Each structure stands twice: as structure tokens, then as C-alpha cells.
Amino acid sequence: MSDNSDKIIAVVGAGIVGLSCALWLQKKGFQVILTDPEDPGSGTSSGNACTIAEYGCVPVNSPELFRRLPGLLFSKNSPFSLDPLYVLSNPGWMIDFLLNCRPHKVARIIRLLGKLVAKARSGLDPLLDMAQAHDLLSQQGFMHVYRDDREFDRARAANQARRDQGVEFIELNPGEIQELEPNLKLAFQHGLLFEGIKHVLDPLALCQRYADCFQHNGGRLLRQRAVEVRHLQQSVQILLDNGDLIDANRVVIAAGAFSKMIDGVPTNLLKLDTERGYHVQFSNMQHLVTRPVSWQQAGFYATPTNLGLRFAGTVEIAGYSKQINPRLVRYLTRKAKEMFDLPGQPDQEWLGFRPSTPDALPVIGYSTVSEYILFAFGHQHIGLTLAGITGKLISELANGEEPSHNIKPFSSRRFL
């Protein structure tokens, strides 16, 4: 461990990415202050689909989207929703998103994400060791399922792209799908099994385990919102919502979709926005499935957790302030009951804010204005997967090391 005991680094955001950054910085010997107004992991990090998606190199951006967009927008049976007024008032993100759906752009995104997710375990496993949290993960693999030939053919290019990035999977016929997951009600004609994939049994508990470890190692956890970063000559000050100031050698902005709400941090140039995601959860129904199963065409995952069977997914472009969309809750509930025999209504409905950039790539590295401000946000659908490797890369930068992975493609300067 390096002798950084006299150097203070503040981390803004106690979701899974911020917590991972904080623990990796502690491993490098830094004093770390972590600030967030909410309980660790209680925001978007708590409600995800729970998979460590080492296959997750294929973005939402797709050349197919131009053809499918009318159906996604206007079908009542769609996992996608868009608020026209929000889009018209914030057109930049959507325009750039669509520009990044062109084939050569998507191919580049897949290559870059493929290389990064391949290193996910090198960032995750040391933190699981450090926090003694291996019991919160299960390694039963992961399955994609497809109702018919048409669904499977639509996904063929994406699945070949995964193979091209070194992701291994086994193709399954209907009998093999049924043998692996006998409680599926629908007759799925095709499936893919990704062996060795882990999933988190309780993402909120994982974040709390990280937070406990962080504090046990001397970290300070402040339940305050960072409202401004002030630039000093060779350091920073962070103004909190109670008026207190934190003096630090550096600050890591890891507040997810809310990173752009901090004054003094020039995230407005990055076109950071949110893809709203939903889940519904049926308590005590986790026994119905052995591993996470994604119904690809329907746009969600069915994941067994310690608390129940979670159905997580969908995409909504509507900003931060709009209330929960009952149509997407009904959609997930209806599809969940098509997939499994489930009682009544779900016990939990949840809305979260995925921090998203138009090119589906995270922002990792120095800010555009100061080497004393580091960015770690924008992980879109795979924040749980990339949190550990992001924390590792941030700690290497803070420690003056050459990053163990090329982070130039993830620089905030790519938007300038």
C-alpha cells in the first residue's frame, strides 16, 4: 500500500460506483471522505437487474432502432417510453444518441465496452475480498431466451458481436431451456446460456457491506449533499448542503445521473442524462428460477434475489422529476405473469435513474477543467458490472500510476 495517509480524497456519491472508488482509494492508502444525503446504495444501485454482465458489451444504441422506433414509441406492449415534452426541451442528448446508433459507431462502442467488461472481475473480486461479501453473490450463470425464430434472428448480430469480443455462450433448444428452468410458462424456442456469470443476491446489502468496510477502515461517511466544488490552486473544496466545507486534495464525482447537478463541475458539456429504469418484485417467489433470465424482446430480466423474484428493465426517457409511469409498471407485471405462475400483484414497484451518455460509454478520468476533479459516472445499464474496475482505474490515476486499462475513450474531453 502506498504512503498516501496524508492525502485526502473526497468521493461524491455512495452508490455502487462511489463506494467502489472509495474502497479502491483506501487500498491505495488515501484518507477518504464519502458524501451522500441518502443511505449507501439506496438509490439506483439498489434496484438493478443484479447481474455482473460480463457479456454486456452491446449497448442500447442499435442500427435497428431506426426501424423499430415507431413500434417502440406507439405500441402498448413496448418496454420503451418517451416523454415528448422532455425530449423537445432537451434535444441534444437524443440527437447524439441517435447519431451513435449508426453501424460504425455501434461497432466502436461494442469494441470499447467489450474490452472494459472483460476486466470487470479484476476490479470486483478484490473488493469482495476486502468487504467479505462473496456470500452476496451466486454463480449460476445467466440465460437469454427468445420466443420464436424471429426474435432470435433479430438478436443474431448482437450475439455475434459478443462472440467477437470473446464472450462464450451455449445455444439452447426448447427442451434444454425447459430442463434448466422448468418453471417457465412460455415455450421459448431459443436460448443462450452464459456459464460462470455471477449475480448479486441483494445489491442494497452489497452496498451496505461496502460502506461498513469503508468505515471500519477509517473512512468518513457524511450524510450530506455536495452542492458545489470550488477550485483552489492545488486542491479543492466541496460545499455541502448544510454549509460545511470539505478540504481535499482531490474529489471524485461519482453521483450517477445527479453528477450534473453539482455546481463547479462542468458536466453540462457531457450531455449526461438519465434512462429511467423500473422493476417489480414478487416476495418469496425466487425459487421459481435458478439464475437471471432475460426475455430479450420484452426488455427485462427475471432475477432471483434474497427477497424475491425481481423483474427489472425497460427504458424511459423522461428526466428526473416526472412521477413513476404506471404503464411500465403494468407492462412488467403483465409480462412477468406471462413468464411465470405468480400470485396477485407485485409487493414492490421501483423507479431508478440510470446515468447515461449518448454514446453508451462511461465517463472515467479527469474533468475537462482540473486534474484535481475526477469523473466516474455514466455507466448506463452496467454500473454494477463496471463499478469495481472503475474504482480501480480512478485509484490508479489518483496514485499517479499508469491506468491498467486505456481510459482515453472514456475521457470527458470526447464531448468537447
Buried (B, 14 or more C-beta within 10 A) or exposed (E): EBEBEEBBBBBBBBBBBBBBBBBBBBBBBBBBBBBBBEBBBBBBBBBBBBBBBBBBBBBBBBBBBEEBBEEBEEEEEBBBBBBEEBBEEBEEBBEBBBEBBEEEBBEBBBBBBBBBBBBBBEBBEBBBEBBEBEEBBBEBBBBBBBBEEEBBEBBEBBBEBBEEBEBEBEEBEEEEBBEBBEBBEEEBBBBBBBEEBBBBBBBBBBBBBBBBBBBEBEBBBBEBBBBBBBBEEEBBBBBBEEEEEBEBBBBBBBBBBBBBBBEBBBBEEBBBBBBBBBBBBBEEBBEBBBBBBBBBBBBBBBBBBEBBBBBBBBBBBBBEEEEEBEEBBEBBBEBBBEBBEBEEEBEEBBBBBBBBBBBBBBBBBBBBBBEBBBBBBBBBBBBBBBBBBBBBBBBBBBBEEEBEBEBEBBBBEEBE
